[in-house]
Amino acid sequence: MSALAYFITFTTYGAWLHGDERGSVNRDNNIAGQPLVPANAELQRTNEALMTAPEYRMEATERETVLAAIREHAEFRGWSLLAVHVRTNHVHIVVVGDAKPERMMAEFKAYATRALNQMTPSESKQKHWTRHGSTRWLNTEESVRRAIEYTVDEQGEPMAIYHAKVESVNMPRPAS
């Protein structure tokens, strides 16, 4: 079965560690509706001790730079962005394309990093992103609609947002 779209989420380096009180997603619980990794102060301290760079959070200009890089790269690849929200410490993307979501996420992160490094060359050694992220397959129109709503409307104060406002997902299906 192929997906209609993908819901991709990745966090900034050190800003949302496993064990955090907000919960987190790992490779064993990456299905929508599944419980998050629960808060665990010891796990969070262990992850903090393993960090090799300072925590990274984005200011407004950095968020806009990341959004522009994601939009530019999606256009270059021929991927259709349905929604993007770049927050201080994470990014949500709802996208349709001809690649697997893990590759899409890696490319979005790479292009965003390149844009950030061009913006502030003196900070080019800064780690911007966590190692992986979350890649969810959206298999129904309803799951696509919910992912777009969550991305655009349910993140708190709007930051750097793109919303395609599509009526339905009648686009080429992503690679399976």
C-alpha positions as CSV (number, residue, x, y, z in Angstrom):
1,M,0.0,0.0,0.0
2,S,1.4,3.4,-0.9
3,A,0.7,6.6,1.1
4,L,-1.2,9.6,-0.1
5,A,1.4,11.9,1.7
6,Y,3.9,11.9,4.5
7,F,4.0,13.7,7.8
8,I,7.6,14.5,8.7
9,T,8.8,15.9,12.0
10,F,12.3,16.7,13.2
11,T,13.6,18.6,16.1
12,T,16.5,20.9,16.7
13,Y,19.6,19.5,18.3
14,G,19.2,19.0,22.1
15,A,15.9,20.8,22.4
16,W,13.7,17.7,22.8
17,L,15.5,14.7,24.3
18,H,14.1,11.3,25.1
19,G,12.9,11.5,28.7
20,D,11.6,15.1,28.3
21,E,8.4,15.8,30.2
22,R,6.6,16.4,26.9
23,G,7.2,12.8,25.8
24,S,8.9,11.9,22.6
25,V,8.8,9.5,19.7
26,N,11.3,6.8,19.0
27,R,11.8,4.1,16.4
28,D,9.6,1.7,18.4
29,N,6.6,3.9,18.7
30,N,6.3,6.0,15.6
31,I,2.7,5.3,14.7
32,A,0.0,8.0,15.0
33,G,-2.0,7.6,18.2
34,Q,0.6,5.4,19.9
35,P,1.8,6.5,23.3
36,L,4.8,8.7,23.5
37,V,8.0,7.7,25.3
38,P,7.1,8.9,28.8
39,A,9.0,11.4,30.9
40,N,12.0,10.0,32.6
41,A,14.5,12.4,34.3
42,E,17.3,9.9,34.4
43,L,16.9,9.1,30.6
44,Q,16.9,12.9,29.9
45,R,20.1,13.5,32.0
46,T,21.8,10.6,30.2
47,N,20.9,12.1,26.8
48,E,22.1,15.6,27.9
49,A,25.4,14.0,29.0
50,L,25.8,12.5,25.5
51,M,25.4,15.9,23.7
52,T,28.4,17.0,21.8
53,A,27.2,20.6,21.0
54,P,25.0,23.2,22.7
55,E,21.2,23.0,22.4
56,Y,20.0,24.8,19.2
57,R,16.8,26.9,19.0
58,M,15.7,29.0,16.1
59,E,14.9,32.7,16.2
60,A,12.4,34.3,13.7
61,T,14.9,34.9,11.0
62,E,16.3,31.4,11.2
63,R,12.8,29.9,11.1
64,E,12.0,31.9,7.9
65,T,15.3,30.8,6.4
66,V,14.5,27.1,7.1
67,L,11.0,27.5,5.7
68,A,12.4,29.1,2.5
69,A,15.0,26.3,2.1
70,I,12.3,23.6,2.5
71,R,10.0,25.3,0.0
72,E,12.8,25.8,-2.5
73,H,14.1,22.2,-2.2
74,A,10.5,20.7,-2.5
75,E,10.0,22.8,-5.7
76,F,13.4,21.6,-7.1
77,R,12.5,18.0,-6.4
78,G,9.0,18.3,-7.7
79,W,7.5,17.4,-4.3
80,S,4.2,19.0,-3.3
81,L,4.2,20.7,0.1
82,L,0.8,20.7,1.7
83,A,1.9,22.3,5.0
84,V,5.0,23.3,6.8
85,H,5.4,24.9,10.3
86,V,8.9,25.8,11.5
87,R,8.9,26.3,15.2
88,T,11.6,27.3,17.7
89,N,12.6,23.7,18.4
90,H,11.0,21.5,15.7
91,V,9.7,21.4,12.1
92,H,6.5,19.7,10.8
93,I,6.1,19.0,7.1
94,V,3.2,17.4,5.2
95,V,4.4,16.5,1.7
96,V,3.7,14.4,-1.3
97,G,6.6,13.2,-3.4
98,D,8.3,10.5,-5.3
99,A,10.9,9.6,-2.6
100,K,10.7,7.7,0.7
101,P,10.0,10.0,3.6
102,E,13.4,9.3,5.3
103,R,15.2,10.6,2.2
104,M,12.9,13.6,2.0
105,M,13.6,14.4,5.7
106,A,17.4,14.0,5.2
107,E,17.3,16.3,2.2
108,F,15.1,18.9,3.9
109,K,17.5,19.0,6.9
110,A,20.6,19.2,4.7
111,Y,19.2,22.1,2.6
112,A,18.0,23.9,5.7
113,T,21.4,23.5,7.3
114,R,23.1,24.8,4.2
115,A,20.8,27.9,4.2
116,L,21.4,28.5,8.0
117,N,25.2,28.2,7.5
118,Q,25.1,30.7,4.6
119,M,23.1,33.1,6.8
120,T,25.6,32.8,9.7
121,P,28.9,31.4,8.5
122,S,30.5,31.9,11.9
123,E,28.1,29.3,13.4
124,S,28.7,26.7,10.7
125,K,30.0,24.2,13.3
126,Q,26.6,24.3,15.2
127,K,24.6,21.1,15.1
128,H,21.1,22.1,14.0
129,W,19.1,18.9,14.0
130,T,18.7,15.6,15.9
131,R,19.9,12.5,14.2
132,H,16.6,11.3,12.8
133,G,13.0,12.3,13.3
134,S,9.5,11.0,12.7
135,T,8.3,9.9,9.3
136,R,4.6,8.9,9.2
137,W,2.8,7.5,6.2
138,L,-0.6,9.2,5.7
139,N,-2.9,6.6,3.9
140,T,-6.3,8.3,4.0
141,E,-7.7,11.7,3.0
142,E,-8.7,12.1,6.6
143,S,-5.2,11.4,8.0
144,V,-3.8,14.0,5.5
145,R,-6.4,16.6,6.5
146,R,-5.6,16.0,10.2
147,A,-1.9,16.2,9.7
148,I,-2.4,19.6,7.9
149,E,-4.7,20.9,10.7
150,Y,-2.2,19.8,13.3
151,T,0.7,21.4,11.5
152,V,-1.0,24.7,10.7
153,D,-3.5,25.2,13.6
154,E,-2.5,23.2,16.6
155,Q,1.1,24.3,17.3
156,G,0.4,27.3,19.4
157,E,1.4,30.8,18.3
158,P,2.0,30.7,14.5
159,M,5.7,31.0,13.6
160,A,7.0,30.3,10.0
161,I,4.1,28.6,8.2
162,Y,3.3,27.5,4.7
163,H,-0.2,26.1,3.9
164,A,-1.1,25.0,0.4
165,K,-4.9,24.9,1.1
166,V,-5.6,21.9,-1.1
167,E,-9.1,20.7,-1.5
168,S,-8.1,17.0,-1.8
169,V,-5.0,15.0,-2.2
170,N,-5.3,14.2,-5.9
171,M,-1.6,14.3,-6.6
172,P,0.9,11.7,-7.7
173,R,1.4,9.1,-5.0
174,P,4.7,9.0,-3.1
175,A,7.1,6.1,-3.7
176,S,6.2,3.1,-1.6
